[in-house]
Amino acid sequence: MRTTILTILGALSLSAAGTPAGAQPTGVTTVKTSVQIGDLDLSNPADLARLESRVNRAVRTLCGPRVDGERARRECRESARRSATEQLAAVLDEEQSRVLAVLSEVRSSD
């Protein structure tokens, strides 16, 4: 079984809660967590629902109460979801390439 893990990154503005709208925060740090997806069949709707649940749980944990301020939590969640979406797209592209390569080999052997 292959082991595939999404490393979800969330950008935290260190002073976003106290920063006026439109102003740059004084510092940004990155927090991360992992979501295992190697046990899922991403062509199966039930497994896609499991993946969504895992990502949502990871985002809530990563960008939850320990993040000060609603604005900072929202930015962290947006950043984390974007990170997960980009990585998942890359995983799906890689999987599709593998399937196409296997199909190509099967066709050539006929």
C-alpha positions in Angstrom: 0.0 0.0 0.0 1.3 3.4 -0.9 1.5 6.0 1.8 0.4 9.5 0.7 0.3 12.3 3.1 -0.9 15.9 2.5 1.1 18.4 4.6 -1.4 21.2 5.2 0.2 24.5 5.8 -1.5 27.5 7.5 0.0 31.0 7.5 -0.5 32.7 10.8 -0.2 36.5 11.0 1.4 37.0 14.3 -0.3 40.3 14.9 -3.2 40.1 12.5 -5.8 40.4 15.3 -4.5 43.9 16.2 -3.6 45.1 12.7 -5.8 47.7 11.1 -7.6 46.5 7.9 -5.4 46.8 4.9 -2.2 47.1 7.0 0.6 44.5 6.7 1.0 42.3 9.8 4.4 42.6 11.5 5.1 38.9 11.1 3.9 35.7 9.6 4.6 32.1 10.7 3.7 28.9 9.1 2.1 26.0 11.0 1.6 22.5 9.6 -0.1 19.2 10.1 -0.5 16.1 8.0 -3.4 14.2 6.6 -2.9 10.6 5.5 -4.7 9.7 2.2 -2.8 6.5 1.1 -5.7 4.3 2.4 -8.3 6.1 0.3 -9.6 5.4 -3.2 -10.1 8.9 -4.5 -12.4 7.6 -7.2 -14.8 6.5 -4.6 -17.3 9.1 -3.4 -17.4 7.7 0.2 -13.6 7.9 0.4 -13.7 11.5 -1.0 -16.1 12.3 1.9 -13.6 10.7 4.3 -10.8 12.9 2.9 -12.9 16.0 3.2 -13.6 15.2 6.8 -9.9 14.6 7.5 -8.9 17.8 5.9 -11.6 19.8 7.8 -10.6 18.2 11.1 -6.9 19.0 10.4 -7.7 22.6 9.5 -9.9 23.1 12.6 -7.0 21.7 14.7 -4.3 23.7 13.0 -6.3 27.0 12.9 -8.4 26.6 16.1 -8.5 28.2 19.5 -4.7 28.5 19.8 -4.8 31.1 17.0 -5.6 34.6 18.4 -8.3 36.6 16.7 -11.1 35.7 14.3 -9.3 37.4 11.4 -6.1 35.3 12.0 -8.1 32.1 12.3 -9.9 32.9 9.0 -6.7 33.6 7.2 -5.1 30.5 8.6 -8.1 28.3 7.5 -8.0 29.9 4.0 -4.3 29.3 3.7 -4.6 25.7 5.0 -7.4 24.8 2.6 -5.5 26.3 -0.3 -2.5 24.2 0.6 -4.6 21.0 0.8 -6.3 21.7 -2.5 -3.1 22.4 -4.3 -1.4 19.2 -3.0 -4.5 17.1 -3.7 -4.6 18.4 -7.3 -0.9 17.3 -7.6 -1.7 13.9 -6.2 -4.6 13.4 -8.5 -2.5 14.5 -11.5 0.2 12.0 -10.6 -2.4 9.2 -10.2 -4.0 10.0 -13.5 -0.6 10.0 -15.2 0.1 6.5 -13.7 -3.2 5.2 -14.9 -2.6 6.6 -18.4 0.9 5.0 -18.5 -0.5 1.6 -17.5 -3.3 1.9 -20.2 -0.7 2.8 -22.8 1.4 -0.2 -21.9 -1.6 -2.5 -22.1 -2.5 -1.1 -25.5 1.1 -1.5 -26.8 1.2 -5.1 -25.7 -1.9 -6.0 -27.8 
